[in-house]
């Protein structure tokens, strides 16, 4: 699952406070937000195919966490 998030995105997220402070419109920030959302939706879609309710529930929690991370990053761009 986390292979879906690139090394570049991990690096951007690691430095997002500094990047957003200098340039909130930095394309790396937008790309990281997009990749978080895309990964969240991919996790949920993959889990929908499993009959295991625990796996679906866990995937929903991961989805919600990634969507929340994207929302936090988006707020940092606006501040």
DAPE-V430208 format. One line per field, one symbol per residue. ss: DSSP state (H for helix, E for strand, - for the rest). psi: psi as a letter, one per 30 degrees, with the letter a starting at -180 (. if undefined). burial: I if it has 9 or more other C-alpha atoms within 8 Angstrom, else O. Layout:
BEGIN
ss = ???
psi = ???
burial = ???
END
This chain:
BEGIN
ss = -HHH--HHHHHHHH-HHHHHHH----HHHHHHHHHHHHHHHHHHHHHH----HHHHHHHHHHHHHHHHHHHHHHHHHH-
psi = efffjleeeeeeefgeeeeeeejfgkfeeeeeeeeeeeeeeeeeeefffkfjeeeeeeeeeeeeeeeeeeeeeeeeff.
burial = OOOOIOOOIIOIIOOIOOIIOOOIOIOOIIIIIIIIIOIIIOIIOOIOOIOOOOIIOOIIOIIIOIIOIIIOIIOIIOO
END
